[in-house]
Amino acid sequence: MKKEPLFIAFSTQKGGVGKSTFTVLVASYLHYLKGLNVAVMDCDYLQCSVYDMRKREIRQLETNLHYQSKAIALFDSLGKQTYPIVCVKPEEAILKAREFLASEPADYDAVFFDLPGTINNDGVISTFMSMDYVFVPMAPSRMSMESTLSFIVPVKEVLREYKVLNLKTIHLFWNRVDGRIKKNWLEHYKKLICQFELLLMQTVIPQSVRYDKEQSIEGSDAVFLSTIFPADKNLLKGSNLDLLVNEIMEIINLNPQL
């Protein structure tokens, strides 16, 4: 009998805060560095940015010998290939995920769902509520906070009322925190989050251009954001991505296999 994977989403109503970025980064980290088997359901159907990213990276591999040899060495050492990415409509995501898992010979530890930037329709809400865990990136600004709270607080009330829902917990975390921001502002926001009895993660992700650093069309630049490679070890330093992944693994109770 196949194991039941965890369904996980990075989701937010505020655009440009990093839900797709963290979907890719965490999926790649777990798959390539932690030895876990993951899949991604790209539910942002009009864009399918994660799915398109994979296609773009494969095209680049065809003409870049450096990344070709790097990929071959990685897959040989791991004994497995890239994780699958499936482009689906958000309202069909759970059904398609179940069908995909049933058709696969391998077991999966986690399936990541990259949801649209809005959940204002029944299909997306149903998919959201079918997750095991949701992680919400947010920037330390009033606009981001208001958007996040208006999105999460009603969801939390629904979870409190309907105990049978699958969603266990929702965890917020700071993203794109500029080093110049005053600590008292973060403390102010933290108190506000606590007032609503929401869960705030300890890891803080700093503002950094490395989070947008994909593989180059030509050359051999180090890669941070990729569906084919894990984040480069040198670029990991100071990014706090490793801390975020470890905290997530502790929350969802997944153990590394490497």
N, C-alpha and C positions, 0 to 999 in steps of 0.2 A: 504493500500500500504506500502511495506517495505521501511525502510530508506536506503539510499545509504551510505555504510561505506566508510571511507577513506582508500586508498591503500598506504601503507608506507613501505619503505625499508631502511635498513642499508646496504650500499653498498660501496665497495672500490676495486680497482685493486691490492692493496697491501695485501698480505696474512698475517695472524697473527695479525691484528690490532684490531680485535674485532667485526666484523659485526654479526656473529652468537651469540656471547656473549650478545651483546646489544639487538639483536632481542628477546632473551629469557628474559633478565632482564626487558626490558621496557614492553613487553607483559605481563609478570607476575605481574609487579607493577600495571599496569593499570587494569588488570583483577581482582586481588585479593585485592588490596589496594584502588583503585579509583572507584571500582564498575562498570567499563565499560565492555562490552562484546567484546572480541577480538578473532581472529583466526590467525593461522600461516600457511602460505604456504611455505613448505621447498622445495626450488627450486634447491638446490645444489644436483642434482639428483644422482650423483655417490657416494656421502657420506651420504646425508640426516642426518646430524649430530644432528639437533634439534629433528627430528622424532625419531632417535635412542636414544637420551637422554631421551625422554619420556618413551620409552619402557624399558630402563635400570632402570629408577626411579620406574616404576611400579613393576618390578621384585624385586627390593630392598624392596619395601613396603610389599611385600608378606612375607618377613622373618624378618622384623624389626617392632616390636610392637610399639616402640616409634613413628616412622614416621607414622605408621598406625593410631594411635589414634590422632596424630597431624592433619593428613589429614581429618579425620572424623569431628573433632571439627571445622576445617576451613570451610569445605563445609557446615556443618550445620549452621554456623554463617552467611555465605554468601547466602545460599539458592541456590547455583549453584555448578556445578562440574568444573573440569579443562577445560581450553580452548582447542579447537580442533587443531590438527596439521596434515596437509595433505602433503604427499610427492608427488611432481609432477615434471615433466620435465619443465625446465625454459620456453621453447617456448610455452608450453601449460598452463602456470600458470594462465593467466588471464581468459581463457575459463574455466578451472577447478574451479577457484575461483568463477566465476559467477554461475556455476552449483551447487557448494557447497552451496552458499548463497541462491539460489532458493529452494534448498531442505530442508533448515533449518527452523524450525518453529519460531525461535527467530531472532530478529534484532541484527545486529552487528554494533559496533561503528567504529572499525578499523580492517583491515586485514594487517598483517605484512608479507612481502615477504623476505625470506632469499635467496638472489641471489648468483649465483656462483662467484668465485673470479675473473672471467674474463667475459667481455661482448662482446667478439670479435666474435659474430655471430648474425645474424639478429633476431633470435628468442629472445635472451636475451636482445638485444637492444630494441626491441619492448615492452617487458615486463617492462624494466627499464623506458621507456618513458610513460608507462601507469600508473605509480605511481602518486599519488597526491603530495607526499613529499618524498624526499630522504635525509637521514642523513649519513654523511661520517666521520667515526672516522679516525684520523690520529695521528701518533706519531711525536713528535718534532725532526725529524731528516731529513737530506738532502735527503736520499733515499726515505723516506716516502712522503716528500713534492713533490719531482719530480714525483713520481708515482701518487700521488693524483692530481697534476696539469695537468699532461698529460692525465689523465682520465676525469677530470671535465671540463677543459676549452673548449675542443671541444663540449662536451655536452651542455654547456652554449651557445655556438655559434649556435648550432642547435635550441635550445629553442628560441633564439632571432630571428632566421629566420622564424621558423614555429610556429606561435602563436596559432594554433589549437591544439597543443599537450596537453595532459592532465597534464603533470608534471608542477606543479606550481613553486616550489622553491627547491633548493638544499642547505643544510646547513652543513658546516664543523664544527667539534669540536675536541679539543685536547683530546687524550687518552694516558694513561700510561706515564704521565708526572712525571718524577723523581724530587723529591724535591730539588735535587742538581743542576738542570739545571738553567742556568743563565737567569734572566728575559729579558735581552737584546736580547737573542737568540729568545725568544718567540715574542718579539716586532719586531725583524727583519722579522721573518716569517709572522707575522700579516700584516706588511706593504706590503710584497710580495703578500699575499692573497688579500689585498685591491686593489693593482695595477691591478689585474685581475677581479676586481669588483665581487668577490665571497663573500658569506655570512658566517661569522664566529660566532659561538655561544659563549656566555659569559662563560658557564660552562666549567670547566677544570677537567678532570678525572685524579686523581693521580695514579701513579704506586702502585699497591697493590695486594698481594696474595689473598685477599678475593674475587676478581673477578673470581677466579677459584675454589672457595670453594663449591663443590657439597655435597649432602647428602652422608654420609658414609654407607658402606655396613652393618657394625655393629656399635653399639653405638648410641649416641644422640647428635652429634655435631651440632652446629648452621649452617644453610644453607644460602648461599648467592645466588648462581646460580642454579636455579631450574625452571622446567616447571610446577611443582605441588605446590610449595610454593612461597610466596613472599620473597624477601630478608629479612633476620633477622633484626629486629629493632636495635639491638646492633651493628651489623656489618654495618648497614647503616651509622652510625656516621662517618663522615670524608671521606666517599666514594664519595660524591657529586652525587650519583645516583639520590637521591631525587630532587636535583637541576636540573639535566639534564631532568628528567621526567617533572617537572613543566615547564621548558623552552620549551620543545617539545609540551606540551599541550597548551601552550600559542600560539606557532607558528601555530599549526594545528587547533586551536580554538575548543578544546574539553574540556568540563567541567566534573569534577568528579561527580559520582552519589552516593558516600558514604560521 
